[in-house]
Amino acid sequence: MLRSGRYFTQHFCRYSSTATHATTTTTTCNQRQRKWTVVGVLVGLIGGMIVYKKKDDIVTVLRKEMILTVPSDSPQAPTGPDFTVGANRPGLPGVFNDNSDKAPYPSGQSPPTPPEPVESPAYPTRQELISQLKKSEHNEPYDLLIIGGGATGCGVAVDAASRGLRVALVERDDFSSGTSSRSTKLVHGGVRYLEKAFWNLDKAQYDLVVEALAERANFLQIAPYLSSHLPIMIPIYKWWQLPYFWAGCKAYDFLASNEQTLNSSYLLSKRKALEAFPMLRKEHLKGAIVYYDGQHNDSRMNVALALTAIKHGAACVNHCTVTATLKSDAGMTRGATIKDELTGESFNVRARGVINATGPFTDGIRFLDNPKAVPSVAPSSGVHVILPAYYAPSSIGLIDPNTSDGRVIFFLPWQGSTIAGTTDAPCQIEADPSATEAEVSWILKEVKKYLAPGNDISCEWTR
């Protein structure tokens, strides 16, 4: 420390001296040198005392937290009573733990007690749930009968059952077997809806974005094991797009600022954009803007909702088809006739209210209840194709906000592959829809504007 203090004072004096004041400056430098030397000695003594006092605590913490990469049988591995291989963490070779009688933490506090293992709740079997449904015909009816086991139906079931209502839910196929498992896997407010709200002065679109951003925050908070944040890149190929998209992304950030769940958008240079997304086309690329949205596993989320509803007392059963509705004397719908597709058995389920949550098949249930009902659904299909993983990095997606026909298309990483989609075209209602060759060709054509793909399609789905 003396040497450091002298080195500092010598350089300090060197730059403060001048030729015209040599004598005065030399005297001043000698005084400064003595002063800073004393200061250096004092700092060194205080620092040494602190290090000496904390030495044992520092060593203890390092021993406790350090994971050595040397094999446990190596001569370099520490030995002695303070180190035991795998004593507290069995099955992890090369991890050495401090098992001495000393306090494991500097403050002398004991390490936190690990939480007790949580046992999985005992859920009723499918047959037990069907038996509960059958009892409603002769006993107390359900408060609600929900038709449809997708995201909407299961969400309603959770909401109603958690409020204390007696809830029954039936699904024709399996939970999340339809539209709810064929999404773009995003939990987002919708940047394109915000753009429409701005240009069309549409408050309904604006309210939709605000509500969706709030629900995105809920997803990320209550189910972090099924959802996560995902940065999405907007490539810039014309200079005028830079302020336009930057302002839009910042407005998107502002609307989500109250939730504070994701990072803010930022700019990338051309070089940084190519580093983040190597498959991006280099020609005329100016840079990129990256904003954050949410991504989730839609089908697992749907099943989790169904299990949560069952935990709250709801009777949710799959592979049960509604074949007729039950009417009261006043002509009100008070339940439905259910057919078990696995056994062929039919039975009645009585309820005070019936909710139709069948998505594109809504009119089918409405016509079953009232053959004179007016059609209310205008079906459209959204096609996605699965490309190999190398088309998109595992940690960032890409959006094309200006396709050839004005739609938006995403390129997103998903479970070791890349999702590209979606389309939006009128279609006929089918139980198991499939993509047309024209829709798949359109997606590949749009992909080629930004990437350099071949025709390596692993699979496709439509909703």
HELIX and SHEET records of a PDB file:
HELIX    1   1 LEU A    2  SER A   16  1                                  15    
HELIX    2   2 ALA A   22  LYS A   53  1                                  32    
HELIX    3   3 LYS A   55  GLU A   65  1                                  11    
HELIX    4   4 ARG A  126  LYS A  135  1                                  10    
HELIX    5   5 ALA A  151  SER A  162  1                                  12    
HELIX    6   6 THR A  179  SER A  181  5                                   3    
HELIX    7   7 VAL A  191  ASN A  200  1                                  10    
HELIX    8   8 LYS A  203  ILE A  222  1                                  20    
HELIX    9   9 GLN A  241  LEU A  255  1                                  15    
HELIX   10  10 LYS A  270  ALA A  276  1                                   7    
HELIX   11  11 ASP A  298  LYS A  311  1                                  14    
HELIX   12  12 GLY A  359  PHE A  361  5                                   3    
HELIX   13  13 THR A  362  ASP A  369  1                                   8    
HELIX   14  14 ALA A  389  TYR A  391  5                                   3    
HELIX   15  15 GLU A  437  TYR A  450  1                                  14    
SHEET    1   A 2 PHE A  83  VAL A  85  0                                        
SHEET    2   A 2 PHE A  96  ASP A  98 -1                                        
SHEET    1   B 6 ALA A 315  VAL A 317  0                                        
SHEET    2   B 6 VAL A 167  VAL A 170  1                                        
SHEET    3   B 6 TYR A 142  ILE A 147  1                                        
SHEET    4   B 6 SER A 346  ASN A 356  1                                        
SHEET    5   B 6 THR A 333  ASP A 340 -1                                        
SHEET    6   B 6 CYS A 320  LYS A 327 -1                                        
SHEET    1   C 8 LEU A 186  VAL A 187  0                                        
SHEET    2   C 8 GLY A 287  HIS A 296 -1                                        
SHEET    3   C 8 SER A 227  ILE A 236 -1                                        
SHEET    4   C 8 GLY A 397  ASP A 400  1                                        
SHEET    5   C 8 ILE A 409  TRP A 414 -1                                        
SHEET    6   C 8 SER A 417  GLY A 421 -1                                        
SHEET    7   C 8 VAL A 383  PRO A 388 -1                                        
SHEET    8   C 8 CYS A 459  THR A 462 -1                                        
SHEET    1   D 3 LEU A 186  VAL A 187  0                                        
SHEET    2   D 3 GLY A 287  HIS A 296 -1                                        
SHEET    3   D 3 TYR A 266  SER A 269 -1                                        
SHEET    1   E 2 SER A 380  SER A 381  0                                        
SHEET    2   E 2 ALA A 425  PRO A 426 -1                                        
END                                                                             
